[in-house]
Amino acid sequence: MNKLEVPGKFDRAARGYDLLVGLNPGYHQALRRSARALGLRPGMRVLDLGCGTGASTAALVAAVPGLEVVAVDASEGMLSRARRKRWPSTVRFVRSRAEDVDEGQFDAVFAAYLVRNLPDPDATLQHVRRLMKPGAPLVLHEYSVRDSWLSTALWTVLCAVIVPIGWLVTGDRSLYTYLWRSVIDFDGASALRDRLRRNGFVGVRSAPVPGLQLGVVHTFTGQEPQR
């Protein structure tokens, strides 16, 4: 399975996706923690990239009332699930690949579990910068284990549970074996920080998300330079 196939796989997995993430202790709490790292204020216009069924969108809505959120995903199946939920009138869902988003300028950008799935992360990050107002913050909420053999081992142990449960719920094993392999192959935290800097972001730093997946999931922050 290659990265161009991922949206289609999520179309088919969308039906059981919320059930699966609901079985993950601390999943939604961790997203809310990363959303708060954006330093949001009421009235800000926020881009939620790779919103899926709306878990990251809900984290943004919970962070600060009165945000305008444009939530984007390439999977119509995931978006269909997201749209069925109750949202403030200031939340809008758009089907698009991240590298094709054309929705004007944003005060902040949030991307949860996205960069690892991009066919060309550098080109997409450069495109995202063009959507950001000067000084706008970026937060990535992402798996990253390559810097630590212990985190890599923990992720493999977790996937010994995730893969069979995902297979049972969706009837498709390939998406969850891809999940395991994509995290193993993805940037370590230091490499992802370097990737953000290389693509023009400033003030880049990261911190592991506490909880069951300590050292597996991280919050990465950066900023579009002031101009």
Secondary structure, 3 states (H helix, E strand, C coil): CCHHHHHHHHHHHHHHHHHHHHCCCCHHHHHHHHHHCCCCCCCCEEEEECCCCCHHHHHHHHHCCCCEEEEEECCHHHHHHHHCCCCCCCEEEEECCHHHCCCCCECEEEEECCHHHCCCHHHHHHHHHHCECCCCEEEEEEECCCCCHHHHHHHHHHHHHHHHHHHHHHCCCHHHHHHHHHHHHCCCHHHHHHHHHHCCCEEEEEEECCCCCECCEEEEEEECCCC
